[in-house]
Amino acid sequence: MKSTGRTTGHAKTAAGRKATEMEPDIGQVVTLEPLDEPTRRYRSRVADRDASALYLDIPLDEAEGRLVHHWPRGLRLTVTWVDASGGVFRFPTTVLGFARRGIPLLKVALPEAGTVQRTQRRQHLRVPALMPLALELGDGRRFVLRTHDVSAGGLSFPLPPGLMLARGDRLQVYVALQFRNGAVEPLSAEAEVVRLWEEGGDPVRRFASVKFLGLRPRDEARLVRFAFDRQIFLREKGLLDEPRP
């Protein structure tokens, strides 16, 4: 089968099969999670497809940073991807073996009817997360602290003594996104302070919320993927019943 190049949500494949919006396009980056090892994550890309299967680049182990060539036939996986609007899609599949299209590709079954789950995108879904965070202010001062929660639109953090901010202040943020499988993805962005508040106690704790400015689509997609991953982690631990709007 000869690759037809990248398709759109309703383009026809080389085999004449109509691709749907509920299936990943050619060129789409996907994440693979073996059902018997849910903490392991592998990144790949859809290289080709036909009437019954997707053909994926050899997956990369996100934790170890190496390509993994051993994928037993019949292994059950969950495939996840994030579309351009930030919607998160998942479906179960099975490894069908390998195929060669100039290079070896992993062959997995297309989703059966009704098995693709879509997580409706909420505007800036926030999830609690304590992760390393560095701030650089306009006057050059830098602070290292931890996040309070994170979303695709921004984040919040506790204000340490000596750090005074005002609404409208702009700063540079550097955060390390930590995934369930141990992978860490650094992200940097310009941000603007949009909210300041306090929580009672002794002593009173001060917090700031910032929104990202000019975030690149690929970074927003990474943040959506992180929020989705974090949501699963918190639910598995019994720490989150419903996503926070």
ChimeraX attribute file (.defattr): number of C-alpha atoms within 10 A of each C-alpha:
attribute: neighborCount
match mode: 1-to-1
recipient: residues
	/A:1	10
	/A:2	11
	/A:3	13
	/A:4	14
	/A:5	13
	/A:6	15
	/A:7	16
	/A:8	14
	/A:9	15
	/A:10	13
	/A:11	15
	/A:12	15
	/A:13	21
	/A:14	16
	/A:15	13
	/A:16	10
	/A:17	14
	/A:18	14
	/A:19	20
	/A:20	13
	/A:21	12
	/A:22	18
	/A:23	18
	/A:24	26
	/A:25	25
	/A:26	23
	/A:27	16
	/A:28	17
	/A:29	18
	/A:30	20
	/A:31	21
	/A:32	23
	/A:33	18
	/A:34	19
	/A:35	14
	/A:36	10
	/A:37	10
	/A:38	13
	/A:39	13
	/A:40	17
	/A:41	22
	/A:42	22
	/A:43	21
	/A:44	21
	/A:45	22
	/A:46	21
	/A:47	22
	/A:48	25
	/A:49	26
	/A:50	20
	/A:51	14
	/A:52	13
	/A:53	18
	/A:54	24
	/A:55	25
	/A:56	25
	/A:57	19
	/A:58	23
	/A:59	22
	/A:60	19
	/A:61	19
	/A:62	20
	/A:63	15
	/A:64	11
	/A:65	11
	/A:66	11
	/A:67	15
	/A:68	12
	/A:69	13
	/A:70	10
	/A:71	17
	/A:72	12
	/A:73	13
	/A:74	12
	/A:75	15
	/A:76	20
	/A:77	21
	/A:78	17
	/A:79	24
	/A:80	21
	/A:81	23
	/A:82	23
	/A:83	15
	/A:84	11
	/A:85	11
	/A:86	22
	/A:87	16
	/A:88	19
	/A:89	19
	/A:90	22
	/A:91	19
	/A:92	20
	/A:93	22
	/A:94	20
	/A:95	18
	/A:96	19
	/A:97	17
	/A:98	18
	/A:99	13
	/A:100	11
	/A:101	13
	/A:102	7
	/A:103	8
	/A:104	14
	/A:105	22
	/A:106	23
	/A:107	25
	/A:108	24
	/A:109	20
	/A:110	19
	/A:111	19
	/A:112	11
	/A:113	7
	/A:114	8
	/A:115	12
	/A:116	16
	/A:117	13
	/A:118	15
	/A:119	13
	/A:120	10
	/A:121	12
	/A:122	14
	/A:123	11
	/A:124	18
	/A:125	19
	/A:126	23
	/A:127	23
	/A:128	20
	/A:129	21
	/A:130	15
	/A:131	17
	/A:132	15
	/A:133	20
	/A:134	17
	/A:135	19
	/A:136	16
	/A:137	15
	/A:138	11
	/A:139	7
	/A:140	8
	/A:141	10
	/A:142	14
	/A:143	15
	/A:144	13
	/A:145	16
	/A:146	18
	/A:147	19
	/A:148	18
	/A:149	17
	/A:150	27
	/A:151	25
	/A:152	24
	/A:153	18
	/A:154	24
	/A:155	24
	/A:156	23
	/A:157	21
	/A:158	18
	/A:159	19
	/A:160	13
	/A:161	8
	/A:162	7
	/A:163	11
	/A:164	9
	/A:165	16
	/A:166	12
	/A:167	13
	/A:168	12
	/A:169	13
	/A:170	20
	/A:171	21
	/A:172	17
	/A:173	23
	/A:174	16
	/A:175	22
	/A:176	17
	/A:177	22
	/A:178	18
	/A:179	20
	/A:180	16
	/A:181	16
	/A:182	14
	/A:183	16
	/A:184	14
	/A:185	14
	/A:186	11
	/A:187	14
	/A:188	16
	/A:189	17
	/A:190	17
	/A:191	23
	/A:192	19
	/A:193	20
	/A:194	16
	/A:195	15
	/A:196	17
	/A:197	11
	/A:198	12
	/A:199	10
	/A:200	8
	/A:201	7
	/A:202	6
	/A:203	7
	/A:204	9
	/A:205	14
	/A:206	16
	/A:207	17
	/A:208	20
	/A:209	21
	/A:210	24
	/A:211	21
	/A:212	22
	/A:213	14
	/A:214	9
	/A:215	17
	/A:216	11
	/A:217	12
	/A:218	12
	/A:219	14
	/A:220	19
	/A:221	21
	/A:222	18
	/A:223	23
	/A:224	26
	/A:225	22
	/A:226	21
	/A:227	25
	/A:228	20
	/A:229	16
	/A:230	22
	/A:231	23
	/A:232	14
	/A:233	16
	/A:234	17
	/A:235	13
	/A:236	11
	/A:237	9
	/A:238	9
	/A:239	11
	/A:240	16
	/A:241	10
	/A:242	9
	/A:243	15
	/A:244	13
	/A:245	10
